[in-house]
Amino acid sequence: MSSKAAARRKKKAAQGQQSPQAATTPETTPTATSARETTRPTPERMALGKWIKPQGADKRSQPMVDTQSDMIGRLYEQGQLTASQEQSARTFHELWAAYRSELGVSEYRSCLAGGVGAHDESDGRPEVYAAWYGLCDKIGRVSVAAIKMHVERGADEKPINLPALKSALDRVAG
Protein backbone atom coordinates (compact mmCIF):
# COMPACT_ATOMS: atom_id res chain seq x y z
CA MET A 1 0.00 0.00 0.00
CA SER A 2 1.18 3.48 -0.76
CA SER A 3 0.34 6.57 1.21
CA LYS A 4 -1.82 9.43 -0.02
CA ALA A 5 1.27 11.64 -0.33
CA ALA A 6 3.02 9.07 -2.50
CA ALA A 7 -0.06 8.87 -4.70
CA ARG A 8 -0.11 12.68 -5.10
CA ARG A 9 3.59 12.69 -6.03
CA LYS A 10 2.99 10.03 -8.68
CA LYS A 11 0.03 11.97 -10.06
CA LYS A 12 2.05 15.22 -10.24
CA ALA A 13 4.95 13.40 -11.90
CA ALA A 14 2.59 12.00 -14.49
CA GLN A 15 1.22 15.48 -15.18
CA GLY A 16 4.74 16.90 -15.51
CA GLN A 17 4.69 19.12 -12.38
CA GLN A 18 7.71 19.42 -10.13
CA SER A 19 7.67 19.14 -6.38
CA PRO A 20 8.69 22.22 -4.35
CA GLN A 21 11.93 20.50 -3.34
CA ALA A 22 12.83 19.89 -6.99
CA ALA A 23 12.64 23.62 -7.71
CA THR A 24 15.75 24.25 -5.60
CA THR A 25 18.15 22.09 -7.54
CA PRO A 26 21.74 23.30 -7.91
CA GLU A 27 21.04 24.24 -11.54
CA THR A 28 18.44 26.84 -10.52
CA THR A 29 20.23 28.37 -7.55
CA PRO A 30 22.20 31.52 -8.31
CA THR A 31 25.95 31.21 -8.33
CA ALA A 32 28.14 33.44 -6.19
CA THR A 33 30.12 36.16 -7.88
CA SER A 34 33.86 36.02 -7.79
CA ALA A 35 35.66 37.55 -4.82
CA ARG A 36 36.99 40.35 -7.01
CA GLU A 37 33.55 41.56 -8.17
CA THR A 38 31.29 43.75 -6.08
CA THR A 39 27.54 43.62 -5.99
CA ARG A 40 25.92 46.42 -7.94
CA PRO A 41 22.67 48.09 -6.89
CA THR A 42 19.44 47.03 -8.52
CA PRO A 43 17.84 49.31 -11.12
CA GLU A 44 15.16 50.23 -8.57
CA ARG A 45 17.82 51.29 -6.05
CA MET A 46 19.77 53.14 -8.76
CA ALA A 47 16.68 55.26 -9.47
CA LEU A 48 16.49 56.43 -5.84
CA GLY A 49 19.87 58.14 -5.57
CA LYS A 50 22.78 59.72 -7.37
CA TRP A 51 25.59 57.24 -7.86
CA ILE A 52 29.30 57.67 -8.43
CA LYS A 53 30.59 54.89 -10.65
CA PRO A 54 34.13 53.64 -10.01
CA GLN A 55 36.85 54.51 -12.51
CA GLY A 56 40.10 52.84 -13.48
CA ALA A 57 41.38 49.38 -14.26
CA ASP A 58 40.06 47.73 -11.10
CA LYS A 59 36.58 49.27 -11.26
CA ARG A 60 34.71 45.93 -11.05
CA SER A 61 36.02 45.37 -7.53
CA GLN A 62 35.18 48.88 -6.30
CA PRO A 63 31.70 49.68 -4.98
CA MET A 64 29.37 52.29 -6.42
CA VAL A 65 28.69 55.11 -3.95
CA ASP A 66 25.31 56.76 -3.41
CA THR A 67 25.90 60.45 -2.71
CA GLN A 68 22.26 61.01 -1.72
CA SER A 69 21.93 58.25 0.86
CA ASP A 70 20.85 60.70 3.58
CA MET A 71 19.33 64.15 3.85
CA ILE A 72 22.71 65.91 4.10
CA GLY A 73 23.87 64.32 0.84
CA ARG A 74 20.60 65.18 -0.89
CA LEU A 75 20.75 68.82 0.27
CA TYR A 76 24.35 69.08 -0.94
CA GLU A 77 23.52 67.57 -4.35
CA GLN A 78 20.58 69.99 -4.70
CA GLY A 79 22.89 72.93 -3.98
CA GLN A 80 21.24 73.88 -0.70
CA LEU A 81 24.43 73.17 1.30
CA THR A 82 27.98 74.14 0.41
CA ALA A 83 30.84 71.64 0.31
CA SER A 84 32.20 72.89 3.64
CA GLN A 85 28.76 72.60 5.27
CA GLU A 86 28.37 69.04 3.98
CA GLN A 87 31.85 68.17 5.27
CA SER A 88 31.05 69.78 8.63
CA ALA A 89 27.92 67.64 8.91
CA ARG A 90 29.97 64.50 8.22
CA THR A 91 32.56 65.50 10.81
CA PHE A 92 29.86 66.22 13.39
CA HIS A 93 28.19 62.88 12.71
CA GLU A 94 31.47 60.98 13.10
CA LEU A 95 32.25 62.69 16.41
CA TRP A 96 28.74 62.11 17.69
CA ALA A 97 28.85 58.41 16.73
CA ALA A 98 32.25 57.98 18.43
CA TYR A 99 30.97 59.71 21.57
CA ARG A 100 27.86 57.51 21.71
CA SER A 101 29.94 54.36 21.25
CA GLU A 102 32.18 55.43 24.14
CA LEU A 103 29.14 55.88 26.36
CA GLY A 104 28.13 52.30 25.62
CA VAL A 105 24.50 53.21 25.03
CA SER A 106 22.76 50.59 22.96
CA GLU A 107 20.11 51.99 20.64
CA TYR A 108 18.62 48.72 19.48
CA ARG A 109 18.35 46.05 22.12
CA SER A 110 16.34 42.89 21.80
CA CYS A 111 15.13 40.74 24.65
CA LEU A 112 16.96 37.95 22.83
CA ALA A 113 20.28 39.79 22.72
CA GLY A 114 21.56 37.84 25.70
CA GLY A 115 24.79 39.74 26.23
CA VAL A 116 25.24 41.78 29.36
CA GLY A 117 27.68 44.64 29.32
CA ALA A 118 30.43 44.36 31.87
CA HIS A 119 31.89 47.24 33.88
CA ASP A 120 35.05 48.64 32.38
CA GLU A 121 37.46 50.25 34.84
CA SER A 122 39.36 52.11 32.14
CA ASP A 123 38.77 55.74 31.22
CA GLY A 124 37.89 54.76 27.65
CA ARG A 125 39.30 56.99 24.99
CA PRO A 126 39.70 60.45 26.48
CA GLU A 127 40.45 61.96 23.07
CA VAL A 128 36.88 61.13 21.94
CA TYR A 129 35.40 62.92 24.95
CA ALA A 130 37.75 65.87 24.47
CA ALA A 131 36.84 66.19 20.78
CA TRP A 132 33.09 65.97 21.43
CA TYR A 133 33.03 68.39 24.37
CA GLY A 134 35.38 70.75 22.52
CA LEU A 135 33.00 70.83 19.55
CA CYS A 136 29.98 71.36 21.82
CA ASP A 137 31.72 74.23 23.60
CA LYS A 138 32.73 75.77 20.26
CA ILE A 139 29.30 75.78 18.60
CA GLY A 140 26.91 75.83 21.58
CA ARG A 141 24.01 73.63 22.63
CA VAL A 142 21.49 75.17 20.24
CA SER A 143 23.71 74.44 17.24
CA VAL A 144 24.36 70.89 18.49
CA ALA A 145 20.61 70.31 18.72
CA ALA A 146 20.03 71.80 15.26
CA ILE A 147 22.59 69.50 13.66
CA LYS A 148 21.47 66.40 15.60
CA MET A 149 17.92 66.90 14.30
CA HIS A 150 19.16 66.64 10.73
CA VAL A 151 22.20 64.36 10.37
CA GLU A 152 20.37 61.07 10.81
CA ARG A 153 17.28 61.85 8.79
CA GLY A 154 16.54 59.89 5.64
CA ALA A 155 17.12 61.17 2.13
CA ASP A 156 13.40 61.50 1.47
CA GLU A 157 12.70 63.60 4.58
CA LYS A 158 12.50 67.39 4.54
CA PRO A 159 14.75 69.54 6.72
CA ILE A 160 13.10 70.85 9.88
CA ASN A 161 14.87 74.22 9.86
CA LEU A 162 17.31 74.67 6.98
CA PRO A 163 18.58 78.15 7.97
CA ALA A 164 19.37 76.92 11.50
CA LEU A 165 21.16 73.86 10.08
CA LYS A 166 23.26 75.97 7.71
CA SER A 167 24.17 78.43 10.47
CA ALA A 168 25.16 75.59 12.84
CA LEU A 169 27.26 73.88 10.15
CA ASP A 170 29.02 77.17 9.43
CA ARG A 171 29.89 77.39 13.14
CA VAL A 172 31.38 73.85 12.98
CA ALA A 173 33.47 74.80 9.94
CA GLY A 174 34.55 78.18 11.32
Buried (B, 14 or more C-beta within 10 A) or exposed (E): EEEEEEEEBEEEEEEEEEEEEEEEEEEEEEEEEEEEEEEBBEEEEEEBBBBEEEEEEEEEEEEBEBBBBBBBBBBBBEEBBBEEBBBBBBBBBEBBEBBBEBEEEEEEEEEEEEEEEEEEEEEEEEEBBEBBEEBBEEBEEEBBEBBEBBBEBEBEEEBEEEEBBBBBBBBBBE
